[in-house]
């Protein structure tokens, strides 16, 4: 899509592509194929960019998108990737497109409106801090584990306290420290 837009608009900025090339791209004077780059180079490229363009439809949560937001850069993503489309909607930190008819005006808007880019970039930075800072992720994981471990009447533990005997089946553990681990895990999760 970028090459097609560059043919329509000769003043389009240079597009730098980093990473393993997945498809054959036509030669263009403002298309730079960088190949694999180091993490430091990638950070410098994103920091020096106007925005991050991620055309892949096969992403989950993209580290590159989170890195762009951490650096205050907006993103333009392929809406066929529902995860990234949802992230852009929740964060208000990027635009998404379905086909060239949406790609071209979305990219034009981002390139022409510095205030919009700055606002979306700041929204991304705030969203990343609010959702993905280590302390927040750690707290959510611990809260989830506590929730799972909390016994409820309808999900009572399968095994009560006491050692597991060696003759209780082919996977039973003999008496000792290991049986307490198994019993503890059954209690924590309420079922095997």
Buried (B, 14 or more C-beta within 10 A) or exposed (E): BBBEBBEEEEEBEEBBBBEEEEEEEEEBEBBEEEEEBEEEEBBEBBEEBBBBBBBBEEBEEBEBBBBBBBBBBBBBBBBBBEBBBEBBEEBBBBBBBEEEEBBBEBBBEBBEEEEBBEBBBBBBBBBBEEBEEEEEEEEEEEEEEEEEEEEEEEEEBEBEEEBBEEEEEEEEBEEEEEBBEBBEEBBBBBEE
